[in-house]
Amino acid sequence: MPKLIRLYITNVAIGFGVAAAFVAMLLYFDVANLWHLVTHSDKGVLAVLILWVSNGIIFAGVQFGIAVMRLKDDDDDDHHGGLRQHAMERDYATIPVRVDEGRGRQPFNRRR
């Protein structure tokens, strides 16, 4: 099995395990009266299953994202710091403007 697939499966399992612990704590501490709602309803098991799966998807995604971001590239051990790129310098361009000698420098909306 490729390393990336093994990494993904491992982190998804960890994420769903954390989600199971999270849902168990929600029910144990009776947050928002969830324990009463689950135990006194005929759809309580389905509600817990949906809560676990939805939280599992979130926690698995976060866990896998953290694992990918922590991967280390061993090829760049001798390079420290960024690339030394030169800063851009401004180079102004001159644009010739034709001036009408008859009118001078008067505003355009002025009438004579």
Secondary structure, 3 states (H helix, E strand, C coil): CCHHHHHHHHHHHHHHHHHHHHHHHHHHCCHHHHHHHHHCCCCHHHHHHHHHHHHHHHHHHHHHHHHHHCCCCHHHCCCCCCCCCCCCCCCCCCCCCCCCCCCCCCCCCCCC
